[in-house]
Amino acid sequence: MSKDVSQFARFLAAIFIPALISGIMLDAGANGGVIAAFWLVTTLLAVGYVVDGLKGAKALLTGTLHSWAILVIAGLLIGLLAMAKFGHSP
């Protein structure tokens, strides 16, 4: 098996194994939010590891978390501005 095919097989495993485990957890009756968080974190770590080892896993997870934090902060700011404008008529 060539290096590219091997890396592609590991990538597919990184995508499907967390989904399989999450499906088993869902079938067992676990909380949906916990399953979603587990699936997301394990998929990001596995894909990052396949691409660039531990450095890639850490970079992909922290980059995603930073992006989401910025998104939440911006959303809160927009929400606060909308709430401040709500009581004022034009």
Phi, psi and omega per residue, in radians:
M1 nan 2.308 -3.124
S2 -1.291 2.916 -3.113
K3 -1.092 -0.728 -3.140
D4 -1.131 -0.748 3.137
V5 -1.156 -0.695 3.106
S6 -1.097 -0.759 3.126
Q7 -1.166 -0.651 3.102
F8 -1.147 -0.692 3.101
A9 -1.120 -0.708 3.088
R10 -1.153 -0.655 3.098
F11 -1.096 -0.789 3.101
L12 -1.068 -0.707 3.095
A13 -1.121 -0.664 3.121
A14 -1.138 -0.480 3.113
I15 -1.464 -0.792 -2.977
F16 -1.492 -0.564 -3.103
I17 -1.144 -0.827 3.062
P18 -1.073 -0.589 3.100
A19 -1.167 -0.697 3.111
L20 -1.122 -0.806 3.131
I21 -1.110 -0.716 3.108
S22 -1.119 -0.678 3.078
G23 -1.111 -0.691 3.095
I24 -1.141 -0.735 3.109
M25 -1.114 -0.700 3.126
L26 -1.132 -0.707 3.112
D27 -1.146 -0.517 3.134
A28 -1.373 -0.155 3.062
G29 1.671 0.385 3.120
A30 -1.274 2.876 -3.136
N31 -1.152 2.349 -3.095
G32 -1.105 -0.659 3.123
G33 -1.141 -0.689 3.109
V34 -1.151 -0.725 3.131
I35 -1.118 -0.766 -3.141
A36 -1.087 -0.764 3.117
A37 -1.122 -0.756 3.110
F38 -1.051 -0.829 -3.121
W39 -1.074 -0.806 -3.102
L40 -1.101 -0.854 -3.097
V41 -1.128 -0.806 -3.112
T42 -1.170 -0.640 3.113
T43 -1.162 -0.782 3.115
L44 -1.083 -0.779 3.137
L45 -1.123 -0.750 -3.104
A46 -1.175 -0.779 3.140
V47 -1.155 -0.743 3.086
G48 -1.060 -0.680 3.126
Y49 -1.171 -0.691 3.120
V50 -1.123 -0.687 -3.071
V51 -1.294 -0.812 -3.017
D52 -2.554 0.550 3.093
G53 1.201 -2.692 -3.118
L54 -1.098 -0.610 3.109
K55 -1.080 -0.745 3.129
G56 -1.197 -0.671 3.119
A57 -1.106 -0.800 3.140
K58 -1.140 -0.746 -3.110
A59 -1.128 -0.732 -3.124
L60 -1.179 -0.739 3.140
L61 -1.197 -0.822 -3.124
T62 -1.182 -0.642 3.095
G63 -1.099 -0.724 3.104
T64 -1.137 -0.774 3.138
L65 -1.128 -0.691 3.085
H66 -1.106 -0.750 3.126
S67 -1.091 -0.735 3.132
W68 -1.180 -0.657 3.115
A69 -1.101 -0.754 3.104
I70 -1.103 -0.707 3.117
L71 -1.096 -0.756 3.134
V72 -1.147 -0.755 3.131
I73 -1.097 -0.787 3.115
A74 -1.109 -0.710 3.107
G75 -1.111 -0.720 3.089
L76 -1.119 -0.713 3.114
L77 -1.089 -0.794 3.115
I78 -1.114 -0.705 3.099
G79 -1.104 -0.731 3.101
L80 -1.134 -0.712 3.097
L81 -1.132 -0.679 3.112
A82 -1.172 -0.686 3.114
M83 -1.185 -0.607 3.112
A84 -1.184 -0.607 -3.131
K85 -1.400 -0.378 -3.015
F86 -1.040 -0.687 -3.069
G87 -1.422 -0.124 -3.103
H88 -1.807 2.268 3.086
S89 -1.638 2.580 -3.072
P90 -1.224 nan nan
